[in-house]
Amino acid sequence: MKHVTLLLAAALALPAVEAPAEDLTAGMITISNLWARATPKGATVGAAYLTLSNKGTNADRLVGVSSPGAGSVELHEMSMKNGVMSMREVAGGVEIKPGQTVVLKPNAYHIMLMDLKQPLVKGEHLMGTLEFANAGKVDVDFPIQAIGARGPGESKAGNE
């Protein structure tokens, strides 16, 4: 009986792992792997990420994102040119061609959250709305991962 009690105590002590959220759809676009990074106290900017897959026969475009947790939200792209990393807003949004999957992730396309109303805290959620040129709007929920996380559902921070 002692062994069962010890095993139960050990299992309860394990950190909770959040189950991945179910995929969402907007028209022929599948939205998956939503997540955001926690921010340090006092930070006014943050980032969110996701995966978009076009199951249709026509291209679509993610043209906007909004969130009640941020004063403004933009689609950005990071790139490396001549050894210099740069970040810029993506004019016109992010195209998702038929059959294509576009991953918004650190150091690539991402959602830039500016004028945060409060810090993004690991374990909490950030609500938002994605707007597509053809598929329309869809409400989304970004689970907030650790500062420095490199993907959704990560239990510890990675190095950047």
CORQUI-V401104 format. One record per residue. N is the residue number from 0. PSI is psi as a letter, one per 20 degrees, with the letter a starting at -180 (none if undefined). BURIAL is 1 if it has 24 or more other ideal C-beta (glycine too) atoms within 12 Angstrom, else 0. Layout:
# CORQUI-V401104
N_PSI_BURIAL, N_PSI_BURIAL
This chain:
# CORQUI-V401104
0_h_0, 1_h_0, 2_g_0, 3_g_0, 4_g_0, 5_g_0, 6_g_0, 7_g_0, 8_g_0, 9_g_0, 10_h_0, 11_h_0, 12_i_0, 13_q_0, 14_q_0, 15_p_0, 16_p_0, 17_p_0, 18_q_0, 19_q_0, 20_q_0, 21_q_0, 22_q_0, 23_r_1, 24_q_0, 25_o_1, 26_c_1, 27_j_1, 28_p_1, 29_p_1, 30_p_1, 31_r_1, 32_l_1, 33_p_1, 34_q_1, 35_q_1, 36_q_1, 37_q_1, 38_q_1, 39_q_0, 40_p_0, 41_i_0, 42_q_0, 43_i_0, 44_q_1, 45_a_1, 46_q_1, 47_q_1, 48_r_1, 49_r_1, 50_p_1, 51_p_1, 52_p_1, 53_o_1, 54_j_0, 55_a_0, 56_i_0, 57_q_0, 58_q_1, 59_r_1, 60_p_1, 61_o_1, 62_i_1, 63_q_1, 64_q_1, 65_q_1, 66_p_1, 67_i_0, 68_i_1, 69_q_1, 70_h_0, 71_q_0, 72_p_1, 73_q_1, 74_p_1, 75_r_1, 76_p_1, 77_q_1, 78_r_0, 79_p_0, 80_p_0, 81_k_0, 82_j_0, 83_p_0, 84_p_0, 85_q_0, 86_p_0, 87_q_0, 88_q_0, 89_o_1, 90_p_0, 91_i_0, 92_a_1, 93_p_1, 94_q_1, 95_o_1, 96_q_0, 97_p_0, 98_i_0, 99_q_0, 100_p_0, 101_p_1, 102_p_1, 103_o_1, 104_r_1, 105_q_1, 106_k_0, 107_b_1, 108_q_1, 109_r_1, 110_p_1, 111_p_1, 112_o_1, 113_q_1, 114_l_0, 115_p_1, 116_h_0, 117_r_0, 118_q_1, 119_p_1, 120_p_0, 121_p_1, 122_i_0, 123_a_0, 124_q_1, 125_p_1, 126_q_1, 127_r_1, 128_p_1, 129_q_1, 130_p_1, 131_q_1, 132_g_0, 133_g_0, 134_i_1, 135_b_0, 136_q_0, 137_p_1, 138_p_0, 139_r_1, 140_o_1, 141_o_1, 142_p_1, 143_p_1, 144_a_1, 145_q_1, 146_p_1, 147_j_0, 148_q_1, 149_i_1, 150_r_1, 151_q_1, 152_j_1, 153_p_1, 154_i_0, 155_q_0, 156_q_0, 157_r_0, 158_q_0, 159_none_0
